[in-house]
Amino acid sequence: MKKIVSSCFHSRCFKYFLVLFFLILSESLFAQDQERVVVHLKDGREIIGTSAYQDTSKQIVVISTLEDGVKRFSLSEVMFVKTYQQVMQAPQIMELPPGVDTCRIHLPFLFELKAVGMIAEGFYVGAETAIAYRIDRFSIGLGAGWWNVKDVSRFPVFLQLKYNFWEPCLSPFLLLQAGTIFDRFTSKHNINPAIRHFKEPGPKFIGIGAGIDYAVLKWMDISADLGIRYITIAGDVDAQSCDGPVPVFGFTEIYAAYFRIGIAF
């Protein structure tokens, strides 16, 4: 009698175990099928993956596949996306959730380093750097540089305002710079930076421009811009006298077109 009860007990436990096992297995398989999606392309291909989303900023669809990893398709290539076909449930067209697949990670601070070329009555070269604080697409900061203008080394120090229109891999922007200029003439004549120089003769410059940031790494852009600048530099100018032109200290105005290229972090 004891053996019969023990046998019945083990048989009943085994049946319960089988029922529980198949319930867990069926739920697991159903969940896996539910997670799968199919991207139908206009060329007839069907891409099956475990998850997909749409990056509206870059106009692409991103899908994770088991065989090839992450794949990306332009929205113009995609016909529709649907759930994976199951035995007991017909496939349904689905809307993709928004996701993040940006090619650029922006830090709170912007750092730029660029070579400069300026065209006026001559061609002048130099280099500029700036560090700025980012507020969404807007950044404000300070910059400094070196110019070789009229065979004299000049050292501009300036305020920089920059606005990026959007932030995918390719981002156009507008730029405003304004500041003062140091050189051996300002040092010799003890000319210090002053706001009044923007209304009176004095070393200064202001420039506007437009450009493009192109992401080459997650943390670095190739950046290029061009524009125009109004520059006033200190130096010797020719003054008229009875004996002809005489060099005296003064300021020279320059209207220059400029272009810059470099890197931004």
C-alpha positions in Angstrom: 0.0 0.0 0.0 2.8 2.4 0.9 4.5 1.7 -2.5 1.3 2.4 -4.4 0.8 5.8 -2.6 4.4 6.8 -3.2 4.1 5.9 -6.8 1.0 7.9 -7.3 2.6 10.9 -5.5 5.6 10.8 -7.8 3.5 10.4 -10.9 1.3 13.3 -10.0 4.3 15.5 -9.3 5.8 14.6 -12.6 2.6 15.5 -14.4 2.5 18.9 -12.6 6.2 19.5 -13.5 5.5 18.7 -17.2 2.5 21.1 -17.3 4.5 23.9 -15.6 7.5 23.3 -18.0 5.4 23.5 -21.1 3.6 26.7 -19.9 6.9 28.4 -19.2 8.3 27.2 -22.6 5.3 28.4 -24.5 5.3 31.8 -22.8 9.0 32.2 -23.5 8.6 31.3 -27.2 5.6 33.6 -27.5 7.6 36.5 -25.9 10.5 35.9 -28.3 8.1 35.9 -31.3 6.4 39.1 -30.0 9.8 40.8 -29.8 10.7 40.0 -33.4 9.9 42.5 -36.2 10.2 42.4 -39.9 11.4 45.4 -42.0 10.0 45.2 -45.6 12.2 47.1 -48.1 11.0 48.5 -51.4 13.5 46.2 -53.3 11.6 43.1 -52.0 14.0 42.2 -49.1 12.7 41.3 -45.7 15.0 41.9 -42.7 14.1 40.1 -39.5 15.3 41.4 -36.2 14.7 41.4 -32.5 14.0 45.2 -32.2 13.8 48.2 -34.4 13.3 52.0 -34.1 13.3 55.1 -36.2 15.9 57.9 -35.9 14.0 60.9 -37.2 17.0 63.3 -37.1 18.9 61.2 -39.6 15.9 59.8 -41.4 16.9 56.1 -40.9 15.4 52.9 -39.5 17.7 50.9 -37.2 17.1 47.1 -36.7 19.0 44.6 -34.6 19.5 41.3 -36.3 20.8 38.0 -34.9 23.0 37.3 -38.0 24.4 40.7 -39.0 24.1 42.8 -35.9 22.8 46.3 -36.2 21.7 47.4 -39.7 20.5 50.8 -40.8 18.2 51.7 -43.7 17.1 55.1 -45.1 13.4 55.8 -44.7 13.2 56.1 -48.5 14.2 52.4 -48.7 11.6 51.1 -46.2 8.1 50.1 -47.3 6.7 49.2 -43.9 7.6 47.4 -40.6 5.4 44.7 -39.2 5.4 42.2 -36.3 6.9 38.8 -36.9 4.4 36.2 -38.3 3.2 33.7 -35.7 1.2 30.5 -36.1 -1.7 31.8 -33.9 -1.5 35.5 -34.7 -1.5 37.3 -38.0 1.3 39.9 -38.6 0.4 43.5 -38.0 1.8 46.7 -39.4 3.5 48.6 -36.5 4.8 52.1 -35.8 8.4 52.3 -34.7 9.3 53.9 -31.4 11.8 56.8 -31.5 15.3 55.8 -30.6 18.9 57.2 -30.4 21.5 56.3 -32.9 23.5 59.5 -33.1 27.0 59.6 -34.5 28.0 62.4 -32.2 28.2 62.7 -28.4 28.3 66.3 -27.2 30.0 67.3 -24.0 28.9 70.3 -22.0 31.9 72.2 -23.3 32.9 72.9 -26.9 36.6 73.1 -27.8 37.7 74.2 -31.3 41.1 74.5 -33.0 41.2 76.0 -36.5 43.6 77.3 -39.1 42.6 80.7 -40.6 43.1 82.4 -43.9 42.0 86.0 -44.5 41.8 87.8 -47.8 42.0 91.6 -47.9 44.6 93.7 -49.8 46.8 90.7 -49.0 46.5 87.1 -47.9 46.9 86.6 -44.2 47.2 83.4 -42.2 46.8 82.4 -38.6 45.3 80.0 -36.1 42.4 80.3 -33.6 41.1 78.3 -30.7 38.0 78.7 -28.6 36.3 77.1 -25.6 32.6 77.5 -25.0 29.7 76.3 -22.9 26.9 74.5 -24.7 23.2 75.4 -24.0 21.3 73.0 -26.2 22.3 74.1 -29.8 23.7 77.4 -28.6 27.2 77.9 -27.3 29.0 80.9 -25.8 32.7 81.2 -25.0 36.0 82.8 -25.3 38.7 82.5 -28.0 42.2 83.5 -28.8 44.5 83.2 -31.7 47.5 84.3 -33.8 47.4 86.2 -37.1 50.2 87.3 -39.4 48.8 90.6 -40.7 51.0 93.0 -42.6 54.1 91.0 -41.5 53.3 91.6 -37.9 52.2 89.0 -35.4 48.8 89.9 -34.0 47.0 88.1 -31.1 43.2 88.4 -31.1 41.1 87.7 -28.0 37.4 87.4 -28.6 33.9 86.5 -27.5 32.4 83.7 -29.7 28.7 82.9 -30.1 27.7 79.9 -32.1 24.3 78.3 -33.1 23.9 74.8 -34.6 20.7 74.3 -36.5 20.5 70.6 -35.7 22.8 68.0 -34.3 23.0 64.9 -36.5 26.3 63.9 -38.2 26.2 67.0 -40.5 25.3 70.2 -38.6 25.3 73.7 -40.2 25.9 76.7 -37.9 26.1 80.5 -37.7 29.0 82.2 -35.9 29.6 85.6 -34.4 32.9 86.8 -33.0 34.0 90.1 -31.5 37.1 91.1 -29.6 40.3 93.1 -29.4 43.8 92.6 -30.8 47.2 92.7 -29.1 50.5 93.3 -30.9 53.9 95.0 -30.4 52.3 98.4 -31.2 49.6 98.1 -28.6 52.3 97.0 -26.1 54.6 99.9 -27.0 51.9 102.6 -26.7 50.2 101.0 -23.7 46.8 100.5 -25.4 44.5 98.4 -23.3 41.3 96.7 -24.3 38.3 99.1 -23.9 34.6 99.0 -25.0 35.0 102.6 -26.4 37.3 101.2 -29.1 34.2 99.8 -30.9 33.1 103.4 -31.4 36.5 105.1 -31.5 39.8 104.2 -33.2 41.3 101.2 -31.5 42.4 97.6 -32.0 39.3 95.5 -32.6 37.5 93.1 -34.9 34.0 91.7 -35.4 33.1 89.0 -37.8 30.1 86.9 -38.9 30.2 83.6 -40.7 28.5 80.3 -41.4 29.8 76.8 -41.5 29.4 73.0 -41.1 30.4 70.5 -38.4 30.8 67.0 -39.7 31.2 64.1 -37.2 34.1 61.8 -37.9 34.2 60.3 -34.4 31.7 60.1 -31.5 33.6 62.9 -29.8 35.1 64.9 -32.7 33.9 67.0 -35.7 35.7 68.3 -38.7 34.6 71.9 -38.7 34.8 74.5 -41.4 33.3 78.0 -41.8 33.7 81.2 -43.9 32.5 84.8 -43.6 33.6 88.4 -43.4 35.4 90.5 -40.8 35.9 94.1 -40.0 39.4 94.6 -38.4 41.2 97.6 -37.0 44.9 97.1 -36.4 47.5 99.4 -34.8 50.7 100.3 -36.7 52.6 102.9 -38.6 50.5 104.8 -41.2 51.6 107.4 -43.7 50.7 111.0 -42.8 51.0 113.7 -45.4 53.5 116.5 -44.7 55.4 119.1 -46.7 58.3 116.7 -47.0 56.0 113.9 -48.3 54.5 110.9 -46.4 55.8 110.5 -42.9 55.1 107.3 -40.9 53.2 108.0 -37.7 51.4 105.7 -35.2 47.7 105.1 -36.1 45.1 102.6 -36.9 44.3 100.8 -40.2 40.9 99.5 -41.1 40.7 96.2 -43.0 37.6 94.5 -44.5 38.5 90.8 -45.0 36.8 87.6 -46.2 37.9 84.7 -44.2 37.8 80.9 -44.1 38.7 78.5 -41.3 39.0 74.7 -41.0 39.9 72.5 -38.1 38.5 70.2 -35.5 35.9 70.6 -32.7 35.4 68.4 -29.6 
